[in-house]
């Protein structure tokens, strides 16, 4: 059964909680809703959550967390975006765009100059349409057993006017988001 999307854009709301129960509300029984279990990484929980509800059901989400980052000699912080998920039957209706854009608007009110996310290659075009830029450099992330090379594509977005990505090796000084 195909569900027709409503004619008006749904409102994005800040969520007071986001747990496995909320993820299941969106993704159902999918054991790997983000398609990253094969990466073998340990992921960091997000601190802030944004979602879209439709008929009382949570149908889209993204989360944010502020993290330390080193690029070359520059030590800085980034707002990490992660946990972007849309209910399978509603994909392709712009809900990811809405929830990521709302989270991005919020991130611009915080301190860091950069937004950062990791994605599977087939999602690059989606994020590029939203203004994200692919990094060509390898990115190392922390893991319980020591630093690891991030196998997913890394993308960044400026959170302030006139911001440019520094040059040099990239190291996320925490678990990935």
C-alpha positions in Angstrom: 0.0 0.0 0.0 1.4 3.4 -0.9 0.6 6.4 1.3 0.1 9.7 -0.3 2.0 12.5 1.4 0.0 15.4 2.9 -0.3 18.5 0.7 1.4 20.8 3.3 5.0 20.4 4.6 5.0 18.7 8.0 6.5 20.6 10.9 9.9 19.6 12.3 9.9 19.4 16.1 12.7 19.1 18.7 12.3 15.7 20.3 12.7 15.5 24.1 13.8 11.9 23.8 15.1 9.5 21.1 15.7 5.9 21.9 15.6 2.5 20.2 11.8 2.7 20.6 11.6 5.9 18.5 14.0 4.5 15.9 11.7 1.4 15.6 8.7 3.7 15.2 10.3 5.1 12.1 12.2 2.1 10.6 10.2 -0.8 11.9 12.2 -4.1 12.4 15.1 -3.2 10.1 18.2 -4.4 11.9 20.4 -2.0 9.9 18.3 1.1 9.1 21.3 3.2 8.3 23.1 0.6 6.2 26.3 0.9 8.2 26.5 -2.2 10.4 29.1 -3.6 8.0 31.4 -0.7 8.8 32.2 -2.4 12.1 32.2 1.0 14.0 31.0 2.1 17.4 28.9 5.2 17.1 28.3 8.1 19.5 24.7 8.9 20.6 23.4 12.3 19.6 22.7 15.1 22.1 19.8 16.8 20.3 17.1 15.4 18.1 14.7 16.6 15.5 11.8 14.8 14.0 8.7 14.8 12.0 5.4 13.2 13.2 2.6 12.3 10.9 -0.7 11.2 12.3 1.0 10.9 15.7 3.8 8.6 14.4 7.4 9.6 14.3 8.4 9.2 10.6 11.7 11.1 10.2 14.7 12.0 12.5 18.1 13.5 12.6 20.4 14.0 15.5 23.2 16.4 16.4 26.2 16.3 18.7 29.1 18.7 19.1 32.5 17.0 18.7 36.3 17.9 18.8 38.0 17.8 15.4 41.6 18.3 14.1 42.3 19.3 10.6 46.0 19.7 10.0 47.2 22.0 12.8 43.7 23.4 13.4 41.9 22.2 16.5 38.2 23.0 16.4 34.7 21.7 17.0 32.1 20.5 14.6 28.4 19.8 14.9 28.0 16.2 13.8 24.8 15.2 12.0 23.7 11.6 12.2 20.9 9.2 12.6 19.1 10.5 9.6 16.3 8.1 8.9 12.9 8.3 7.2 10.1 5.7 7.4 10.6 3.4 4.4 7.1 4.0 2.9 7.7 7.8 3.0 11.1 8.0 1.4 11.4 10.2 -1.6 8.9 12.8 -0.3 11.4 15.3 1.0 11.2 14.4 4.7 15.0 14.0 5.0 15.5 17.4 3.5 13.0 19.0 6.0 14.5 17.4 9.1 18.1 17.9 8.1 17.4 21.6 7.1 15.7 22.2 10.5 18.7 20.7 12.3 21.1 22.7 10.2 19.2 25.9 11.1 19.6 25.0 14.8 23.3 24.1 14.3 24.0 27.6 12.9 22.9 29.1 16.3 25.6 27.1 18.1 29.3 27.8 18.4 31.1 25.5 15.8 31.8 26.8 12.3 31.4 23.4 10.5 28.8 20.7 10.2 30.0 17.2 9.5 28.3 14.0 8.5 29.2 10.5 7.2 27.1 8.9 4.5 26.9 6.0 2.1 27.9 7.0 -1.5 24.4 6.8 -2.9 23.3 9.6 -0.6 26.0 12.1 -1.7 23.7 13.8 -4.3 21.0 14.3 -1.7 23.3 16.1 0.7 25.0 18.0 -2.1 21.6 19.4 -3.0 21.3 20.6 0.6 24.6 22.5 0.4 27.0 19.8 1.8 30.4 19.4 0.3 32.3 16.1 0.0 35.7 15.8 1.6 38.4 14.1 -0.5 40.7 13.6 2.5 40.6 10.4 4.5 39.1 10.9 7.9 40.2 9.0 11.0 37.8 8.5 13.9 38.2 7.2 17.4 37.2 3.7 18.2 37.4 1.6 21.4 40.5 -0.1 20.0 42.2 3.1 18.7 41.9 5.3 15.6 40.2 3.9 12.5 39.7 5.0 9.0 36.1 6.1 8.3 34.9 3.9 5.5 31.9 6.1 4.7 32.0 9.3 2.7 32.6 12.5 4.8 30.7 15.7 4.0 30.9 19.1 5.6 28.9 22.3 5.5 29.9 25.8 6.7 27.7 27.0 9.6 28.9 30.6 9.2 29.4 32.9 6.2 32.9 33.0 4.8 34.1 29.7 6.4 36.5 27.5 4.5 37.6 24.0 5.3 41.2 23.9 6.6 43.8 21.8 4.8 45.5 18.8 6.2 44.7 15.4 7.6 41.3 15.1 9.3 40.8 13.4 12.7 37.6 13.3 14.5 38.7 13.2 18.2 35.7 11.1 19.3 33.6 8.2 18.2 31.8 9.0 15.0 28.2 10.2 15.1 
